[in-house]
Amino acid sequence: MTHRAETILETVKTLLTGLTTTGIRVERARVWPVDELPALSIFKSDDLRSDEEETLDDQFTRDLTINVQAYVATVDNVETVLNAIAAEVFAAMSADNTLGLGFVFNALLIGETEPIIERTQDIPIATMTSGWLVSYQHSKTSAES
């Protein structure tokens, strides 16, 4: 079995693979430079026990924060391109607020960071991150069920 957070992260990767703007250029926890742009990286952030009461006596509710970072390189307006990617990410993540997983209660956009633009290249490279809060449940005795 797999930790439910891992299942959620893999599901997010699947949901975001094939977007018009970024195509199949989606990776988890990318640590190496991005070779082909535009692209997305998915990062796990905090995974905390929720303040919400458990729905059942034998279950924990947790809040997992996921960051989706978009990378672009363009001579066009980088903000426009990043906003197009953000719109596609939002549509894909919001199509089903449970992400299609029976143990997920809700996946909500927290917000987006301001673009970070690197102007030292011939073509500007920019990034922007969308933060998502995913509330899910698992057994009090196992994070896998």
Rosetta blueprint (number, residue, H / E / L):
1 M L
2 T L
3 H L
4 R H
5 A H
6 E H
7 T H
8 I H
9 L H
10 E H
11 T H
12 V H
13 K H
14 T H
15 L H
16 L H
17 T L
18 G L
19 L E
20 T L
21 T L
22 T L
23 G E
24 I L
25 R L
26 V E
27 E E
28 R E
29 A L
30 R L
31 V L
32 W L
33 P L
34 V L
35 D L
36 E L
37 L L
38 P L
39 A E
40 L E
41 S E
42 I E
43 F E
44 K E
45 S E
46 D E
47 D E
48 L E
49 R E
50 S L
51 D L
52 E L
53 E L
54 E L
55 T L
56 L L
57 D L
58 D L
59 Q E
60 F E
61 T E
62 R E
63 D E
64 L E
65 T E
66 I E
67 N E
68 V E
69 Q E
70 A E
71 Y E
72 V E
73 A E
74 T L
75 V L
76 D L
77 N L
78 V H
79 E H
80 T H
81 V H
82 L H
83 N H
84 A H
85 I H
86 A H
87 A H
88 E H
89 V H
90 F H
91 A H
92 A H
93 M H
94 S H
95 A L
96 D L
97 N L
98 T L
99 L L
100 G L
101 L L
102 G L
103 F L
104 V E
105 F E
106 N E
107 A E
108 L E
109 L E
110 I E
111 G E
112 E E
113 T L
114 E L
115 P L
116 I E
117 I E
118 E E
119 R L
120 T L
121 Q L
122 D L
123 I L
124 P L
125 I E
126 A E
127 T E
128 M E
129 T E
130 S E
131 G E
132 W E
133 L E
134 V E
135 S E
136 Y E
137 Q E
138 H E
139 S E
140 K L
141 T L
142 S L
143 A L
144 E L
145 S L
